Amino acid sequence: MSNAPKTPLLATADTRILGPWRVRVGFTSREAGNLGLHVDDELGGGVDASMVRTLNHRAALEEALGAGPFFYLNQVHGVEVARPEDYAPASYAPGTPAERTVERARAIAKLAPVADAAVSVEGRPLAIMVADCIPVVLVGSVEGEKTVPVLAVAHAGRRGLLDGVLQTTVARMRELGAAHITAWLGPSICGACYEVPEAMRAESTELIPQVHSVTGANTPGLDLPAGARAVLEAAGVEVSTECARCTYEEPSVYSHRGFTNRGEKPGRIAGLVWVEKLAEPAE
């Protein structure tokens, strides 16, 4: 029996140093708990109770990482990009244990912008939720007298990927001066497991040929990670798959198809990016 401490992160990427900042990238596992306020993670236990549990999960995650509050979105499989700088961090923070009420959870859920990506030039911690779609974390920098990190996250499901959520996110980063952008693809369903109707595969392949796939059961499939990689590389972005896993095959993460096909507990994992200020060098 292992005595290794449990961690809320399934995978972490290499730390990047940008000027006085250390940028960290990570993807959560089931150990972090469900992070989606809209998900009833106890299957009938009640949405109100689930929302309070989710606030507790978010708070525990922030405490474990020494970061936060993380900026979450109301994701709708679109291409809108939000700016956390438009919101006060206190307005979306989980709060103290006494403050984590149903009312606060509802207020945070209502405040969350309807968007499927976020970009920050102020080092705001960002989160993007998934349960089979691709959580994409992007990091760039504004070069000048002082190096400033540009952080971004994007939710790349089938519809969003085809409609251009990744291109829109990269374009927004560059509008803010970002250069040398790297993207990390997190856990998502793989092409061998993502079965779709033939008509859907044909429609998707027409837009992004690289998504064409055949499942392990020899049925039509979609390889969203391959499509995301192709789109990002075409946009001049360096892509890392070091944190990629198949959510349908990896038991330590939530999977929507695992829930619908196998009755697994529902929930959302998150792709995360945050910064830490490096210690000033001694005089």
Secondary structure, 3 states (H helix, E strand, C coil): CCCCCCCCEEEECCCEEECCEEEEEEEECHHHCCCCCCCCCCCCCCHHHHHHHHHHHHHHHHHHHCCCCCECCECCCCCCEECHHHCCHHHHCCCCHHHCCHHHHHHHHHHCCECCEEEECCCCCEEEEECCCEEEEEEEEECCCCCEEEEEEEEECHHHHHHCHHHHHHHHHHHCCCEEEEEEECCECCCCCCECCHHHHHHHHHHCHHHEEECCCCCEEECHHHHHHHHHHHCCCEEECCCCCECCCCCCCCCHHHHHHHCCCCCCEEEEEEEEECCCCCC
